[in-house]
Amino acid sequence: MNRPKISIYIATSIDGYIARQDDSIDWLDRVGGFGEDYGFQKHLSSIDALIIGRKTYEIATTVADPYPGKRVIVLSNSLPAVREGMELYRGDLTALIAKLHIEGVRHIWVDGGVTISQFLALQIVDMMTISIIPIILGAGLPLFHVIDKEISCRLLSSQSYASGLVQITYALGVG
Ligand SMILES: NC(=O)c1ccc[n+]([C@@H]2O[C@H](COP(=O)([O-])OP(=O)(O)OC[C@H]3O[C@@H](n4cnc5c(N)ncnc54)[C@H](OP(=O)(O)O)[C@@H]3O)[C@@H](O)[C@H]2O)c1
């Protein structure tokens, strides 16, 4: 591939929200404490960089080192700067991916609903793992926004857990 692999790994409510309207994500805790990380560490160790939206950045950086050892690129048109050790980017996303490829990045995790939909619209997402949390939030920030594309997805795996979480993984753009 002449660009890095791009993956989505995200948790959503049954009705498709990734956070409440006020950005709270404490409802994710209901699947914690089952001795299960739902493949998170495996996913984290497989990527070498993240591209996250400004809103995800603001939530993630409420903890000291949210993505240890990973290169983090924050997308924002409004922030003047980001935390030391992270990078701020505004501009063409295809150009960003090309730049990261030249710099040796091989696998990128894109995170944040608005951000994810932009990469889907560019049709450069290769893998998508969605963990469905057993809750209906009724309202919130959506995982998917309108994009002007249809994207074929091939189911790679589906797994249910004792916590009630259901995880599905797709390869995109095939099948
Ligand atoms: N459930 C989960 O697993 C999960 C995972 C991740 C995040 N979350 C939650 O989801 C929420 C954030 O998601 P979100 O969909 O609201 O937003 P988001 O994608 O994290 O951030 C959107 C912001 O990113 C910036 N941005 C995006 N694309 C850009 C581009 N091409 N160029 C420049 N800037 C760009 C813009 O920032 P500016 O306005 O600064 O220009 C935009 O307002 C948070 O509450 C977070 O906690 C949940």
Ligand as a Chemical Component Dictionary entry (heavy atoms), coordinates in Angstrom:
data_LIG
# 
_chem_comp.id                   LIG 
_chem_comp.type                 NON-POLYMER 
_chem_comp.pdbx_formal_charge   0 
_chem_comp.three_letter_code    LIG 
# 
loop_
_chem_comp_atom.comp_id 
_chem_comp_atom.atom_id 
_chem_comp_atom.alt_atom_id 
_chem_comp_atom.type_symbol 
_chem_comp_atom.charge 
_chem_comp_atom.model_Cartn_x 
_chem_comp_atom.model_Cartn_y 
_chem_comp_atom.model_Cartn_z 
_chem_comp_atom.pdbx_ordinal 
LIG N1  N1  N 0  -16.975 6.330  22.465 1  
LIG C1  C1  C 0  -15.721 6.405  22.083 2  
LIG O1  O1  O 0  -15.022 5.393  21.906 3  
LIG C2  C2  C 0  -15.129 7.767  21.782 4  
LIG C3  C3  C 0  -13.930 7.859  21.070 5  
LIG C4  C4  C 0  -13.456 9.117  20.752 6  
LIG C5  C5  C 0  -14.129 10.252 21.167 7  
LIG N2  N2  N 1  -15.258 10.119 21.891 8  
LIG C6  C6  C 0  -16.003 11.311 22.293 9  
LIG O2  O2  O 0  -16.490 11.943 21.136 10 
LIG C7  C7  C 0  -16.474 13.348 21.309 11 
LIG C8  C8  C 0  -15.645 13.995 20.212 12 
LIG O3  O3  O 0  -16.090 13.595 18.945 13 
LIG P1  P1  P 0  -16.705 14.665 17.918 14 
LIG O4  O4  O 0  -17.312 13.923 16.796 15 
LIG O5  O5  O -1 -17.542 15.623 18.676 16 
LIG O6  O6  O 0  -15.435 15.499 17.433 17 
LIG P2  P2  P 0  -13.924 15.193 16.963 18 
LIG O7  O7  O 0  -13.889 14.510 15.656 19 
LIG O8  O8  O 0  -13.142 14.603 18.090 20 
LIG O9  O9  O 0  -13.416 16.721 16.817 21 
LIG C9  C9  C 0  -14.018 17.593 15.899 22 
LIG C10 C10 C 0  -13.103 18.787 15.748 23 
LIG O10 O10 O 0  -11.877 18.382 15.155 24 
LIG C11 C11 C 0  -11.379 19.410 14.335 25 
LIG N3  N3  N 0  -11.281 18.917 12.958 26 
LIG C12 C12 C 0  -11.854 17.805 12.415 27 
LIG N4  N4  N 0  -11.484 17.685 11.138 28 
LIG C13 C13 C 0  -10.655 18.714 10.862 29 
LIG C14 C14 C 0  -9.925  19.132 9.722  30 
LIG N5  N5  N 0  -9.996  18.426 8.568  31 
LIG N6  N6  N 0  -9.157  20.233 9.792  32 
LIG C15 C15 C 0  -9.083  20.951 10.962 33 
LIG N7  N7  N 0  -9.741  20.608 12.069 34 
LIG C16 C16 C 0  -10.518 19.508 12.023 35 
LIG C17 C17 C 0  -12.352 20.570 14.448 36 
LIG O11 O11 O 0  -11.846 21.332 15.526 37 
LIG P3  P3  P 0  -11.961 22.941 15.650 38 
LIG O12 O12 O 0  -13.399 23.190 15.981 39 
LIG O13 O13 O 0  -11.007 23.268 16.739 40 
LIG O14 O14 O 0  -11.569 23.497 14.318 41 
LIG C18 C18 C 0  -13.640 19.880 14.832 42 
LIG O15 O15 O 0  -14.544 20.736 15.510 43 
LIG C19 C19 C 0  -15.905 13.613 22.687 44 
LIG O16 O16 O 0  -16.971 13.772 23.596 45 
LIG C20 C20 C 0  -15.155 12.338 23.003 46 
LIG O17 O17 O 0  -15.107 12.069 24.368 47 
LIG C21 C21 C 0  -15.788 8.906  22.200 48 
# 
loop_
_chem_comp_bond.comp_id 
_chem_comp_bond.atom_id_1 
_chem_comp_bond.atom_id_2 
_chem_comp_bond.value_order 
_chem_comp_bond.pdbx_ordinal 
LIG N1  C1  SING 1  
LIG C1  O1  DOUB 2  
LIG C1  C2  SING 3  
LIG C2  C3  SING 4  
LIG C2  C21 DOUB 5  
LIG C3  C4  DOUB 6  
LIG C4  C5  SING 7  
LIG C5  N2  DOUB 8  
LIG N2  C6  SING 9  
LIG N2  C21 SING 10 
LIG C6  O2  SING 11 
LIG C6  C20 SING 12 
LIG O2  C7  SING 13 
LIG C7  C8  SING 14 
LIG C7  C19 SING 15 
LIG C8  O3  SING 16 
LIG O3  P1  SING 17 
LIG P1  O4  DOUB 18 
LIG P1  O5  SING 19 
LIG P1  O6  SING 20 
LIG O6  P2  SING 21 
LIG P2  O7  DOUB 22 
LIG P2  O8  SING 23 
LIG P2  O9  SING 24 
LIG O9  C9  SING 25 
LIG C9  C10 SING 26 
LIG C10 O10 SING 27 
LIG C10 C18 SING 28 
LIG O10 C11 SING 29 
LIG C11 N3  SING 30 
LIG C11 C17 SING 31 
LIG N3  C12 SING 32 
LIG N3  C16 SING 33 
LIG C12 N4  DOUB 34 
LIG N4  C13 SING 35 
LIG C13 C14 SING 36 
LIG C13 C16 DOUB 37 
LIG C14 N5  SING 38 
LIG C14 N6  DOUB 39 
LIG N6  C15 SING 40 
LIG C15 N7  DOUB 41 
LIG N7  C16 SING 42 
LIG C17 O11 SING 43 
LIG C17 C18 SING 44 
LIG O11 P3  SING 45 
LIG P3  O12 DOUB 46 
LIG P3  O13 SING 47 
LIG P3  O14 SING 48 
LIG C18 O15 SING 49 
LIG C19 O16 SING 50 
LIG C19 C20 SING 51 
LIG C20 O17 SING 52 
# 
